[in-house]
């Protein structure tokens, strides 16, 4: 049906390419490009060996707008799927704008010199994408991505108003190493070591009375360091946003023992995650939203030691007469996440715990997916963390090419006050040119995406939880 250009050949990239090759009725021509051609060849060879046909490969510098433009003009794809580094989002978005090509990514922009991420610079492309008549889909991974769609689905089918959302991310897998990260080490460790934050417009909910202080990560905490560093992780504040407040918390300071159905009770830490920023604007009646991720004692202890000796620094230092960034050197020392795939066992469990009102009565709904690491490796040579990000990227691309999302497809209006938007983003979320512009996941009809999750390997479960904590299954896509 269409030609697609994929940028990025890491763990997630391998999943996306495999899954697109499994849906040839939509992805008739697949081009995979990366800075490292050898990585592309490994993926192409695997796809061919699995009997999924052939894909084309090419080389590109995704940091260079000119290099990206030349590649797009060479193949003239209908859609560019960006699963490269978040640092490269803006250069790829700019290349798509110049060539009038639809765009999709899985994570929002991060500046390479600051452990900080937000949608502002991508939302600023909205007006120009509308004028060009192209569609940009932001955050089509799992979290962000599927979690946004879970919330939109709950809003559409199970609530009149949603008051609180807790997004829960649990990796109960074991790769056998003392310390490793399940996706890009630099991105992972920057994210986890940054300050946590949540959004609230309710004084009682903002107290987080259900959470407690961490005792594992803080065991080796010291106020003084042997090096000076000014980073956003130290700049804790409250910041007004969209009728409520972002409230900052020190990294890994607050946690809760959440029970994950079919997996068990896990220590879950309050973090900041990018989907919160858009969900605040698009979910009706919201009073509080938080994000949690599970960590074991070994991971936290290793990470705190790395922080204390300065290996999580994102600024340049001088070493033997050369400039290096410590966290990038650490990335070189740690296992490549792709290499973890054949040795990882266990499951991932990601879901949205949602409270609100339906027909005047309080209601609690939990929507989740469980993914098995070994099954993922058998299917696409990847572990579950890559799989849960790569499959939604393929689904988002599939819906765009089928016309179910994107140009000509209905959007979900939020009637949001956009007075705080950056220049170019003043009309983000307003469908002023036949579905073009820059959109977040929850601003699209969730139903076709949810249906594809069940077909493409990430079936979802919807439970209702009563006042006694008893769960009743309302939907189970595995059956």
C-alpha positions as CSV (number, residue, x, y, z in Angstrom):
1,X,0.0,0.0,0.0
2,X,2.7,2.5,0.9
3,X,6.4,3.2,1.2
4,X,7.7,3.9,4.7
5,X,11.1,5.2,5.8
6,X,12.2,4.1,9.3
7,X,15.0,5.9,11.1
8,X,16.8,3.9,13.8
9,X,18.1,0.4,14.0
10,X,18.4,-0.3,17.8
11,X,16.3,-2.7,19.8
12,X,13.0,-0.9,19.2
13,X,13.9,-0.3,15.6
14,X,14.3,-4.1,15.1
15,X,10.8,-4.7,16.5
16,X,9.2,-2.0,14.3
17,X,10.8,-3.3,11.1
18,X,9.9,-6.9,11.9
19,X,6.3,-6.0,12.7
20,X,5.9,-3.8,9.6
21,X,7.2,-6.8,7.5
22,X,4.5,-8.9,9.1
23,X,1.9,-6.4,7.8
24,X,2.8,-6.3,4.1
25,X,-0.7,-5.5,3.0
26,X,0.0,-2.0,4.4
27,X,3.8,-1.6,4.4
28,X,4.5,-2.6,0.8
29,X,8.0,-1.0,0.8
30,X,10.2,-0.7,3.9
31,X,13.4,1.3,4.0
32,X,15.5,1.1,7.2
33,X,18.2,3.7,7.7
34,X,20.7,4.4,10.5
35,X,24.1,5.9,11.1
36,X,25.4,2.4,11.3
37,X,24.6,0.3,8.2
38,X,25.7,-2.9,9.8
39,X,22.9,-2.7,12.4
40,X,20.4,-2.3,9.6
41,X,21.8,-5.3,7.8
42,X,21.4,-7.5,10.9
43,X,17.7,-6.6,11.1
44,X,17.2,-7.0,7.3
45,X,18.8,-10.4,7.4
46,X,16.6,-11.5,10.4
47,X,13.5,-10.4,8.6
48,X,14.5,-12.4,5.5
49,X,15.4,-15.5,7.5
50,X,12.0,-15.4,9.2
51,X,10.3,-15.6,5.8
52,X,9.0,-12.0,5.9
53,X,10.5,-10.8,2.7
54,X,13.1,-8.2,2.1
55,X,13.6,-4.6,3.2
56,X,15.9,-2.0,1.9
57,X,18.7,-0.4,4.0
58,X,20.6,2.9,3.8
59,X,22.8,5.1,5.9
60,X,21.9,8.6,7.3
61,X,23.1,11.1,9.8
62,X,19.8,11.9,11.7
63,X,21.4,14.9,13.4
64,X,21.7,16.6,10.0
65,X,18.5,18.1,8.5
66,X,20.2,18.1,5.0
67,X,21.1,14.4,5.3
68,X,17.6,13.6,6.3
69,X,16.1,15.7,3.5
70,X,18.3,14.0,0.9
71,X,17.2,10.5,2.2
72,X,13.5,11.4,2.1
73,X,13.8,12.8,-1.4
74,X,15.6,9.7,-2.5
75,X,12.8,7.3,-1.5
76,X,9.8,9.6,-1.3
77,X,8.1,7.7,1.5
78,X,4.5,8.5,2.6
79,X,5.6,8.4,6.3
80,X,8.8,8.7,8.3
81,X,8.9,6.5,11.4
82,X,11.4,8.0,13.9
83,X,12.8,5.4,16.4
84,X,16.2,7.1,16.6
85,X,17.4,9.0,19.7
86,X,15.1,11.6,21.2
87,X,17.9,14.2,20.6
88,X,17.1,13.8,16.9
89,X,13.4,14.5,16.9
90,X,13.6,18.1,15.8
91,X,16.0,17.5,12.9
92,X,13.8,14.7,11.6
93,X,10.6,16.8,12.1
94,X,12.2,19.6,10.2
95,X,13.2,17.3,7.3
96,X,9.6,16.0,7.1
97,X,8.3,19.6,7.1
98,X,10.7,20.6,4.2
99,X,9.7,17.5,2.2
100,X,6.0,17.5,3.2
101,X,6.1,14.0,4.6
102,X,4.1,12.6,7.5
103,X,6.0,12.0,10.7
104,X,5.8,9.6,13.7
105,X,8.0,9.2,16.8
106,X,7.9,7.3,20.1
107,X,9.4,9.7,22.6
108,X,9.5,13.5,22.9
109,X,12.5,15.7,22.3
110,X,15.4,15.8,24.7
111,X,18.2,18.3,24.6
112,X,21.5,16.4,24.6
113,X,23.1,18.9,27.1
114,X,20.2,18.8,29.7
115,X,18.4,15.9,31.3
116,X,15.1,17.5,30.6
117,X,12.3,16.7,28.2
118,X,9.0,18.4,27.2
119,X,6.7,18.7,24.2
120,X,7.1,22.5,23.8
121,X,9.5,22.5,20.9
122,X,7.6,19.8,19.0
123,X,4.2,21.5,19.6
124,X,5.7,24.6,18.0
125,X,5.7,22.7,14.7
126,X,1.9,22.4,14.7
127,X,1.0,25.5,12.6
128,X,3.7,24.7,10.0
129,X,2.6,21.1,9.7
130,X,-1.0,22.3,9.2
131,X,0.1,24.8,6.5
132,X,2.1,22.0,4.8
133,X,-0.9,19.6,5.0
134,X,1.1,16.9,6.8
135,X,0.4,14.9,10.0
136,X,2.8,14.5,12.9
137,X,2.1,11.9,15.6
138,X,4.0,12.3,18.8
139,X,4.8,9.5,21.3
140,X,3.6,6.3,19.6
141,X,5.4,3.9,22.0
142,X,4.0,2.3,25.1
143,X,4.6,5.0,27.7
144,X,4.1,7.4,26.2
145,X,1.8,6.0,23.6
146,X,-0.4,3.1,24.6
147,X,-0.8,4.6,28.1
148,X,-2.3,7.8,26.4
149,X,-4.6,5.6,24.4
150,X,-5.7,3.6,27.5
151,X,-6.7,7.0,29.1
152,X,-8.6,8.1,26.0
153,X,-10.3,4.8,25.8
154,X,-11.4,4.9,29.4
155,X,-12.6,8.5,28.9
156,X,-14.7,7.5,25.9
157,X,-16.2,4.2,27.2
158,X,-16.0,4.1,31.0
159,X,-16.2,7.6,32.5
160,X,-18.1,10.9,32.3
161,X,-15.2,12.5,34.2
162,X,-11.7,11.2,35.1
163,X,-10.3,12.6,38.3
164,X,-7.0,10.8,38.8
165,X,-4.6,8.7,36.8
166,X,-1.7,6.7,38.0
167,X,0.4,5.2,35.2
168,X,2.3,2.0,36.3
169,X,5.3,0.6,34.5
170,X,6.7,-2.7,35.8
171,X,9.5,-4.7,34.3
172,X,9.6,-8.0,36.2
173,X,12.2,-9.4,33.8
174,X,15.6,-10.7,34.7
175,X,18.6,-10.5,32.4
176,X,21.1,-12.2,34.8
177,X,23.6,-9.3,35.0
178,X,24.3,-7.3,38.1
179,X,23.4,-4.1,36.4
180,X,22.2,-3.2,32.9
181,X,19.4,-1.1,31.3
182,X,16.7,-2.5,29.1
183,X,16.8,0.4,26.6
184,X,19.5,3.0,25.7
185,X,21.5,3.4,28.9
186,X,22.1,7.1,28.4
187,X,18.4,7.8,27.9
188,X,17.3,5.4,30.7
189,X,19.7,6.7,33.3
190,X,19.0,10.4,32.5
191,X,15.3,9.8,32.9
192,X,15.5,7.9,36.2
193,X,18.0,10.2,37.8
194,X,16.1,13.4,37.0
195,X,13.8,15.0,39.4
196,X,10.3,13.4,39.7
197,X,7.2,15.5,39.3
198,X,3.4,15.1,39.3
199,X,0.6,17.4,38.4
200,X,-2.3,18.2,40.7
201,X,-5.1,20.8,41.1
202,X,-6.5,19.3,44.3
203,X,-4.9,20.2,47.6
204,X,-5.8,16.9,49.3
205,X,-4.6,14.7,46.4
206,X,-1.3,16.7,46.1
207,X,-0.3,15.4,49.6
208,X,0.3,11.9,48.2
209,X,-0.7,10.3,51.5
210,X,-0.6,6.9,49.9
211,X,3.1,7.1,49.2
212,X,6.1,6.7,51.5
213,X,9.8,7.7,51.6
214,X,12.3,5.5,49.9
215,X,14.8,3.7,52.1
216,X,16.9,1.9,49.4
217,X,18.2,4.6,47.1
218,X,18.6,7.0,50.0
219,X,20.8,4.6,52.0
220,X,23.9,6.1,50.3
221,X,22.7,9.6,49.9
222,X,25.0,12.5,50.8
223,X,24.3,16.2,50.6
224,X,27.9,17.0,49.5
225,X,29.5,15.7,46.3
226,X,33.2,15.8,45.3
227,X,32.2,17.6,42.1
228,X,29.9,20.6,41.3
229,X,27.0,20.2,39.0
230,X,24.1,22.4,38.1
231,X,21.3,20.3,36.7
232,X,17.5,20.3,36.7
233,X,17.6,17.3,39.1
234,X,18.6,19.8,41.9
235,X,16.1,22.6,41.0
236,X,13.0,21.5,42.8
237,X,10.0,23.8,42.6
238,X,6.3,24.1,42.1
239,X,5.2,25.4,38.7
240,X,1.8,26.5,37.5
241,X,0.5,24.6,34.5
242,X,-3.0,24.4,33.0
243,X,-5.0,25.3,36.0
244,X,-3.0,23.2,38.4
245,X,0.7,22.8,39.4
246,X,3.7,20.6,38.6
247,X,5.2,19.6,41.9
248,X,8.8,18.5,41.9
249,X,10.2,15.7,44.0
250,X,13.8,14.7,44.5
251,X,14.8,11.7,42.3
252,X,13.4,8.4,43.6
253,X,12.3,10.0,46.8
254,X,8.7,8.7,47.0
255,X,7.5,5.1,46.4
256,X,4.6,2.7,46.8
257,X,4.1,-1.0,46.9
258,X,1.7,-1.4,44.0
259,X,0.1,-4.8,43.3
260,X,0.4,-5.7,39.6
261,X,-2.3,-8.3,38.6
262,X,-0.7,-11.6,37.5
263,X,2.8,-10.3,38.4
264,X,2.6,-9.4,42.1
265,X,3.6,-6.6,44.5
266,X,6.5,-4.4,43.4
267,X,8.3,-1.4,44.8
268,X,7.2,1.4,42.4
269,X,8.8,4.9,42.4
270,X,7.3,8.2,41.5
271,X,9.0,9.6,38.3
272,X,8.2,12.2,35.7
273,X,7.2,11.0,32.3
274,X,6.3,12.9,29.2
275,X,2.8,11.7,28.6
276,X,1.7,13.5,31.7
277,X,2.2,16.8,30.0
278,X,-0.2,16.2,27.2
279,X,-2.8,14.1,29.2
280,X,-3.2,17.0,31.6
281,X,-4.5,19.0,28.7
282,X,-6.7,16.4,27.1
283,X,-8.4,14.4,29.8
284,X,-11.7,16.0,31.1
285,X,-12.0,16.7,34.8
286,X,-8.5,15.6,35.8
287,X,-7.3,16.6,39.3
288,X,-4.1,14.6,39.6
289,X,-1.8,12.5,37.4
290,X,1.3,10.5,38.4
291,X,3.7,8.0,36.9
292,X,5.4,5.1,38.6
293,X,8.2,2.7,37.6
294,X,9.4,-0.4,39.4
295,X,13.0,-0.8,40.5
296,X,14.8,-3.6,42.5
297,X,17.3,-3.0,45.3
298,X,20.3,-4.1,43.1
299,X,19.4,-1.6,40.4
300,X,18.9,1.3,42.8
301,X,22.1,0.5,44.7
302,X,24.2,0.3,41.6
303,X,22.7,3.5,40.2
304,X,23.3,5.5,43.4
305,X,26.9,4.5,43.4
306,X,27.3,5.6,39.8
307,X,25.7,8.9,40.7
308,X,27.9,9.4,43.7
309,X,31.1,9.0,41.7
310,X,29.9,11.3,38.9
311,X,29.2,8.8,36.1
312,X,25.6,10.0,35.6
313,X,26.8,13.6,34.7
314,X,25.6,14.9,31.4
315,X,28.1,17.8,31.2
316,X,31.6,17.6,29.6
317,X,34.7,16.9,31.7
318,X,38.3,16.7,30.7
319,X,40.0,13.2,30.7
320,X,43.6,12.7,29.5
321,X,43.4,15.9,27.5
322,X,40.1,15.0,25.8
323,X,36.5,16.1,26.5
324,X,34.1,13.3,27.4
325,X,30.6,13.2,28.9
326,X,30.6,10.7,31.8
327,X,27.2,9.2,31.1
328,X,28.2,8.5,27.5
329,X,31.3,6.7,28.7
330,X,29.1,4.7,31.0
331,X,26.9,3.8,28.1
332,X,30.0,2.3,26.4
333,X,30.8,0.2,29.4
334,X,27.2,-1.2,29.9
335,X,25.7,-4.1,27.8
336,X,24.0,-3.1,24.6
337,X,20.3,-3.5,25.4
338,X,19.9,-5.5,22.2
339,X,22.3,-8.1,23.6
340,X,20.0,-8.7,26.6
341,X,17.2,-10.1,24.5
342,X,18.2,-13.8,24.3
343,X,18.9,-13.9,28.1
344,X,15.9,-12.0,29.5
345,X,13.1,-13.9,31.2
346,X,9.9,-12.8,32.9
347,X,7.3,-10.2,32.0
348,X,6.5,-6.6,31.7
349,X,3.3,-5.1,33.1
350,X,2.2,-1.6,32.1
351,X,-1.2,-0.1,32.9
352,X,-3.3,2.9,33.9
353,X,-5.1,3.0,37.2
354,X,-8.0,5.5,36.6
355,X,-10.5,6.9,39.0
356,X,-13.5,9.1,38.2
357,X,-17.3,9.4,37.8
358,X,-19.8,7.5,35.7
359,X,-23.5,8.2,35.9
360,X,-23.0,10.1,39.2
361,X,-21.1,7.3,40.9
362,X,-17.4,6.9,41.7
363,X,-15.6,4.3,39.6
364,X,-12.1,2.8,39.4
365,X,-10.9,1.2,36.2
366,X,-7.5,-0.5,35.6
367,X,-6.4,-1.1,32.0
368,X,-3.1,-3.0,31.4
369,X,-1.0,-5.3,29.2
370,X,1.3,-8.1,30.2
371,X,4.2,-9.0,27.8
372,X,6.5,-12.0,28.0
373,X,10.2,-11.4,27.3
374,X,10.9,-14.9,25.9
375,X,7.9,-14.8,23.6
376,X,9.0,-11.5,22.2
377,X,12.5,-12.9,21.5
378,X,11.0,-15.9,19.7
379,X,8.9,-13.7,17.5
380,X,11.2,-10.7,16.7
381,X,14.6,-11.3,18.4
382,X,13.9,-8.6,21.0
383,X,13.1,-8.4,24.7
384,X,9.8,-7.1,26.1
385,X,10.8,-3.5,26.7
386,X,11.8,-3.1,23.0
387,X,8.7,-5.0,21.9
388,X,6.2,-2.9,23.9
389,X,7.6,0.3,22.3
390,X,8.1,-1.1,18.8
391,X,4.7,-2.7,18.3
392,X,2.8,0.6,19.1
393,X,5.0,2.5,16.7
394,X,4.1,0.1,13.9
395,X,0.4,0.4,14.9
396,X,0.5,4.2,14.8
397,X,2.1,4.0,11.3
398,X,-0.4,1.4,10.1
399,X,-3.4,3.6,11.2
400,X,-1.9,6.6,9.4
401,X,-1.4,4.7,6.2
402,X,-4.9,3.2,6.4
403,X,-6.4,6.7,6.9
404,X,-7.9,5.8,10.3
405,X,-5.6,8.3,12.0
406,X,-4.1,11.4,10.4
407,X,-5.3,13.3,7.3
408,X,-9.1,13.1,6.9
409,X,-9.6,11.3,10.2
410,X,-11.7,12.7,13.1
411,X,-9.9,14.1,16.1
412,X,-10.9,14.4,19.7
413,X,-11.3,18.2,20.5
414,X,-10.1,19.2,23.9
415,X,-11.3,22.9,23.9
416,X,-8.1,23.6,25.8
417,X,-6.8,27.0,26.7
418,X,-3.7,27.3,24.5
419,X,-2.5,30.7,25.8
420,X,0.6,29.0,27.3
421,X,1.6,27.3,24.0
422,X,4.8,28.2,22.2
423,X,4.7,30.2,19.0
424,X,3.4,27.9,16.3
425,X,1.6,25.7,18.8
426,X,-1.3,28.1,19.5
427,X,-3.8,25.9,17.7
428,X,-2.4,22.5,18.7
429,X,-5.4,20.2,19.3
430,X,-7.6,22.2,16.9
431,X,-8.4,20.5,13.7
432,X,-8.2,23.4,11.3
433,X,-6.9,21.7,8.1
434,X,-8.4,18.3,7.5
435,X,-6.5,16.5,10.3
436,X,-3.0,17.9,9.6
437,X,-0.8,19.3,12.3
438,X,1.1,17.9,15.3
439,X,-1.0,15.6,17.5
440,X,-0.6,13.5,20.7
441,X,-1.9,10.0,20.9
442,X,-4.9,10.7,23.0
443,X,-6.2,13.3,20.6
444,X,-7.1,10.5,18.1
445,X,-10.0,8.0,18.2
446,X,-8.7,5.2,20.6
447,X,-10.9,2.4,19.3
448,X,-8.9,1.4,16.1
449,X,-5.6,1.5,18.1
450,X,-7.0,-0.7,20.9
451,X,-8.3,-3.2,18.3
452,X,-4.9,-3.4,16.7
453,X,-3.2,-4.0,20.1
454,X,-5.1,-7.3,20.4
455,X,-4.2,-8.3,16.8
456,X,-0.5,-7.3,16.9
457,X,0.7,-8.9,20.1
458,X,-0.1,-6.6,22.9
459,X,-3.6,-7.6,24.1
460,X,-5.1,-5.4,26.8
461,X,-7.3,-6.2,29.9
462,X,-9.8,-3.9,31.4
463,X,-10.8,-4.4,35.1
464,X,-13.2,-2.7,37.4
465,X,-12.0,-2.5,41.0
466,X,-14.6,-2.1,43.7
467,X,-14.3,-0.5,47.1
468,X,-13.0,-3.7,48.6
469,X,-10.2,-4.0,46.0
470,X,-11.9,-6.9,44.2
471,X,-11.3,-6.9,40.4
472,X,-13.9,-7.8,37.8
473,X,-12.7,-8.3,34.2
474,X,-14.7,-6.2,31.7
475,X,-12.6,-6.9,28.6
476,X,-9.8,-9.3,27.9
477,X,-8.1,-9.1,24.5
478,X,-6.2,-12.3,25.1
479,X,-9.4,-14.4,24.7
